Amino acid sequence: MSVLYLVVPLALLVVGAAVWAFVWASGKGQFDDLDTPALRMLHDDGEASQNTPPKSE
């Protein structure tokens, strides 16, 4: 029973840190656009590598 006096405040500190980290990241704009970075990799080099002539030195 006495272990609860240690575990409960420690769990509250961990939860508080997680909530603070989420609020901080949300305020910094980390969750603004979740779809574009995943789709950008599909369009990176597809057209650019096919339309550019090879470099001659």
Secondary structure, DSSP 8 states (H G I E B T S, - for coil): -TTHHHHHHHHHHHHHHHHHHHHHHHHTTTTS-SSHHHHHTTSSSHHHHHHS-----
